[in-house]
């Protein structure tokens, strides 16, 4: 349990301190925003892997019985969550979290025209269904914390982007719901690939989803 709480604290601090302490701005100035985002994403993935590993090895304290419907709910909702995560990261979106630096067109915003913060909402959806499906104290602390962190992040990112963009905020807001073929393929194709990759890897750290599907 101590390792789990330490990993959770490290993950949350890594996503809270840089912007508030001004570390992000200094790092971007030193290495560039694209390199910073890549390195920060790798750090986030490493911390998340440590957190999940520590959670699996932490004591199990059941809070409610897990039912078959909760696993099916997670299997169903993780597909749109994967679309949101992948589409959000690779689609240009100056108003939210995105790894893409391709030109952004408010008239063809793709996923950003439907959901301003797809990565945060995808993360929130992932956290919510996993908290329900697990039903133990460690899962509730971890996934519940992720859920609150993601929902709170929507307001935080909005406020930060408004401050950074100033008058540009209104000009950059999507003006349609149109997609390019590349955006469609990247969001739904890439998201679906992530979904099946997670299904394949899931038995390494959680219940065997193949047994649920059988």
ABEGO torsion letter per residue (X at the ends): XAAAAAAAAAAAAAAAAAAAAGAAAAAAAAAEAAAAAAAAAAAAAAAAAAAAAAAAABBBBBABBBBAAAAAAAAAAAAAAAAAAAAAAABBBAABBBABABBBBAABAEAAAABABAAAAAAAAAAAAAAAAAGBAAAAAAAAAAAAAAAAAAAAAAAAAAAAAEAAAAAABBABABBBAAAAAAAAAAAAAAAAAAAAAAAAABBBAAAAAX
